[in-house]
Amino acid sequence: MYHKYFLTKGIYIIDAKEHIGYGIAYRDKEQQISFEDISSEPEKLSSIVEICNNIELSPLHLCDIVNDFLADMI
């Protein structure tokens, strides 16, 4: 199986403090979509990436998945 969803990792600065943030990216031959720095916990996002790949989620729904994830954090 070709995995189109990936966990991303970056270093970000907020209020002059550096932190590591994780996000979700999608890539295929035609498009690339990424949502960066949405969590500091890679384990939670890794589970979502795995589910997205397993169900072959359409990239049209990735924004909804990220919004739901962020809403659950509140």
LINKADA-V414785 format. One record per residue. N is the residue number from 1. SS is DSSP state (H for helix, E for strand, L for the rest). PHI is phi as a letter, one per 40 degrees, with the letter a starting at -180 (999 if undefined). NEAR is the number of other ideal C-beta (glycine too) atoms within 12 Angstrom. Layout:
[[N | SS | PHI | NEAR] [N | SS | PHI | NEAR]]
This chain:
[[1 | L | 999 | 9] [2 | L | c | 10] [3 | L | c | 19] [4 | L | c | 25] [5 | E | b | 36] [6 | E | b | 28] [7 | E | c | 29] [8 | E | b | 27] [9 | E | a | 23] [10 | E | a | 21] [11 | E | b | 15] [12 | E | b | 20] [13 | E | b | 12] [14 | E | b | 12] [15 | L | f | 7] [16 | L | g | 7] [17 | E | b | 10] [18 | E | c | 12] [19 | E | a | 17] [20 | E | c | 19] [21 | E | b | 25] [22 | E | b | 31] [23 | E | a | 33] [24 | E | b | 41] [25 | E | b | 30] [26 | E | b | 32] [27 | E | a | 19] [28 | L | a | 17] [29 | L | c | 8] [30 | L | b | 9] [31 | L | a | 14] [32 | E | b | 17] [33 | E | b | 26] [34 | E | a | 25] [35 | E | b | 31] [36 | E | c | 21] [37 | E | f | 24] [38 | E | b | 33] [39 | E | a | 30] [40 | L | b | 19] [41 | L | b | 19] [42 | H | c | 21] [43 | H | c | 13] [44 | H | c | 21] [45 | H | c | 32] [46 | H | d | 22] [47 | H | c | 20] [48 | H | c | 35] [49 | H | d | 33] [50 | H | c | 19] [51 | H | c | 21] [52 | H | d | 30] [53 | H | c | 24] [54 | H | c | 14] [55 | L | c | 15] [56 | L | f | 16] [57 | L | d | 24] [58 | L | c | 17] [59 | H | c | 25] [60 | H | c | 11] [61 | H | b | 20] [62 | H | c | 32] [63 | H | c | 19] [64 | H | c | 17] [65 | H | c | 29] [66 | H | c | 31] [67 | H | c | 16] [68 | H | c | 16] [69 | H | c | 26] [70 | H | c | 20] [71 | H | c | 11] [72 | H | c | 13] [73 | H | c | 14] [74 | L | c | 7]]
